[in-house]
């Protein structure tokens, strides 16, 4: 495809002459096609406008994309990480509550600890999960701690949930 160049005075650059390239196909379409007078006026106005004011935004989409796409991906990863943490926190809270309920029914905190560990083991919500219990005269407390799954390796998100319930029958 051959290219025809034309010099125009560019008022934005101090009136310096500037070369604009038009493909021969575009110029041939303009010269050989029969157009109505209104269409011809619109086309010539558009052609004159393009020759007088060249497009200053060429390449701006690439630059905007180079900036916006990483920001968009970072936002998506942040939302995904937040949802993983929220899921792990919810499961840990449910395990602590079920463990506390089991401990108050059987009157031993060991059964509550075992129940909470079983619930944590059934779901893959992270690693280094520990379940501890504290039995007092009036209440039993089950504490579940661990690390939620993460998208980025080497980054840890700690989760700590606890549940306290009174004994069904006072000790």
C-alpha positions as a printed NumPy array, in Angstrom:
array([[  0.   ,   0.   ,   0.   ],
       [  1.597,   3.275,  -1.025],
       [  1.261,   6.382,   1.063],
       [  0.808,   9.953,  -0.095],
       [  2.112,  12.717,   2.109],
       [  0.942,  16.28 ,   2.256],
       [  2.423,  19.259,   4.05 ],
       [  0.125,  21.278,   6.278],
       [  0.788,  24.155,   8.621],
       [  0.184,  23.069,  12.188],
       [ -0.948,  26.007,  14.353],
       [ -0.274,  24.063,  17.574],
       [  3.434,  23.732,  16.762],
       [  4.146,  27.357,  15.857],
       [  3.001,  27.024,  12.258],
       [  5.739,  24.538,  11.361],
       [  4.997,  22.436,   8.289],
       [  4.037,  18.881,   9.162],
       [  3.727,  15.796,   6.985],
       [  0.507,  13.821,   7.15 ],
       [  0.213,  10.432,   5.515],
       [ -2.902,   9.208,   3.75 ],
       [ -3.186,   5.868,   2.045],
       [ -3.883,   5.956,  -1.67 ],
       [ -7.048,   3.964,  -1.03 ],
       [ -8.496,   6.789,   1.08 ],
       [ -7.618,   9.441,  -1.487],
       [ -8.882,   7.289,  -4.393],
       [-12.178,   6.723,  -2.603],
       [-12.543,  10.442,  -2.171],
       [-11.707,  11.213,  -5.821],
       [-13.438,   8.405,  -7.756],
       [-16.65 ,   7.773,  -5.859],
       [-19.738,   9.694,  -6.946],
       [-21.195,  11.446,  -3.972],
       [-24.144,  13.688,  -3.468],
       [-23.321,  17.329,  -2.887],
       [-24.186,  17.084,   0.853],
       [-22.072,  13.979,   1.233],
       [-19.228,  15.637,  -0.657],
       [-19.358,  18.669,   1.605],
       [-19.333,  16.493,   4.749],
       [-16.451,  14.424,   3.398],
       [-14.392,  17.433,   2.367],
       [-15.049,  19.148,   5.706],
       [-13.96 ,  16.018,   7.535],
       [-10.88 ,  15.664,   5.31 ],
       [ -9.991,  19.316,   5.799],
       [-10.445,  19.004,   9.543],
       [ -8.187,  15.956,   9.66 ],
       [ -5.526,  17.683,   7.604],
       [ -5.672,  20.879,   9.646],
       [ -5.907,  19.264,  13.084],
       [ -4.096,  15.941,  13.237],
       [ -5.097,  13.491,  15.952],
       [ -3.154,  14.177,  19.155],
       [ -4.443,  11.134,  21.067],
       [ -2.763,   8.396,  19.068],
       [ -1.261,   5.869,  21.463],
       [ -3.113,   7.168,  24.528],
       [ -5.198,   3.997,  24.839],
       [ -2.045,   1.905,  25.194],
       [ -0.728,   4.138,  27.963],
       [ -4.069,   4.177,  29.769],
       [ -4.305,   0.393,  29.516],
       [ -0.777,  -0.03 ,  30.836],
       [ -1.776,   1.917,  33.938],
       [ -5.346,   0.723,  34.462],
       [ -5.021,  -3.029,  33.849],
       [ -2.543,  -3.634,  36.733],
       [ -4.703,  -1.521,  39.042],
       [ -7.79 ,  -3.498,  38.041],
       [ -5.996,  -6.827,  38.586],
       [ -4.724,  -5.656,  41.996],
       [ -8.277,  -4.729,  43.001],
       [ -9.571,  -8.146,  41.888],
       [ -6.827,  -9.951,  43.846],
       [ -7.577,  -7.825,  46.912],
       [-11.267,  -8.746,  46.73 ],
       [-10.407, -12.447,  46.322],
       [ -8.01 , -12.345,  49.286],
       [-10.625, -10.603,  51.402],
       [-13.195, -13.264,  50.548],
       [-10.745, -16.059,  51.455],
       [-10.08 , -14.405,  54.814],
       [-13.811, -13.892,  55.423],
       [-14.552, -17.562,  54.63 ],
       [-11.788, -18.788,  56.955],
       [-12.993, -16.472,  59.707],
       [-16.584, -17.668,  59.322],
       [-15.603, -21.349,  59.418],
       [-13.355, -20.767,  62.456],
       [-16.189, -18.982,  64.278],
       [-18.612, -21.8  ,  63.476],
       [-16.075, -24.387,  64.677],
       [-15.561, -22.492,  67.944],
       [-19.312, -22.18 ,  68.535],
       [-19.988, -25.864,  67.777],
       [-17.064, -26.866,  69.991],
       [-18.394, -24.754,  72.862],
       [-21.874, -26.277,  72.439],
       [-20.435, -29.806,  72.455],
       [-18.363, -29.043,  75.561],
       [-21.341, -27.718,  77.538],
       [-23.463, -30.759,  76.678],
       [-20.916, -33.349,  77.788],
       [-19.396, -31.347,  80.662],
       [-15.839, -31.739,  79.376],
       [-13.87 , -29.258,  77.352],
       [-11.941, -32.039,  75.573],
       [-15.043, -33.01 ,  73.578],
       [-15.467, -29.38 ,  72.488],
       [-11.854, -29.216,  71.326],
       [-12.252, -32.456,  69.355],
       [-15.471, -31.212,  67.702],
       [-13.845, -27.928,  66.634],
       [-10.799, -29.785,  65.221],
       [-13.072, -32.086,  63.217],
       [-14.913, -29.127,  61.68 ],
       [-11.631, -27.396,  60.76 ],
       [-10.258, -30.63 ,  59.248],
       [-13.34 , -31.064,  57.017],
       [-12.735, -27.745,  55.237],
       [ -9.506, -26.604,  53.612],
       [ -9.454, -23.046,  54.902],
       [ -5.731, -22.645,  55.54 ],
       [ -2.916, -24.042,  57.633],
       [ -1.488, -24.121,  61.158],
       [ -4.894, -24.389,  62.806],
       [ -4.919, -24.857,  66.561],
       [ -7.855, -25.33 ,  68.88 ],
       [ -7.584, -24.65 ,  72.58 ],
       [-10.117, -24.681,  75.389],
       [-10.407, -22.95 ,  78.737],
       [-12.862, -24.32 ,  81.26 ],
       [-13.899, -22.157,  84.165],
       [-16.41 , -22.64 ,  86.966],
       [-19.2  , -20.881,  85.062],
       [-18.182, -20.993,  81.359],
       [-16.206, -22.86 ,  78.737],
       [-14.275, -21.04 ,  76.   ],
       [-13.069, -22.584,  72.733],
       [-10.412, -20.602,  70.815],
       [ -9.59 , -21.401,  67.157],
       [ -6.471, -19.808,  65.605],
       [ -4.735, -20.315,  62.283],
       [ -3.8  , -18.829,  58.925],
       [ -6.248, -18.365,  56.066],
       [ -5.439, -19.444,  52.514],
       [ -3.67 , -16.745,  50.534],
       [ -3.311, -15.95 ,  46.849],
       [  0.194, -14.518,  47.156],
       [  2.824, -16.966,  48.456],
       [  4.691, -15.879,  51.558],
       [  1.886, -13.649,  52.782],
       [ -0.011, -14.871,  55.856],
       [ -3.387, -13.729,  57.107],
       [ -4.042, -14.648,  60.737],
       [ -7.478, -15.705,  61.95 ],
       [ -8.499, -15.94 ,  65.613],
       [-12.052, -16.702,  66.693],
       [-13.471, -17.743,  70.051],
       [-16.789, -18.746,  71.574],
       [-17.798, -18.739,  75.232],
       [-20.876, -20.495,  76.617],
       [-22.052, -21.23 ,  80.163],
       [-22.158, -24.792,  81.415],
       [-25.59 , -26.403,  81.128],
       [-25.336, -27.539,  84.721],
       [-23.152, -25.492,  87.063],
       [-20.087, -27.331,  88.309]])
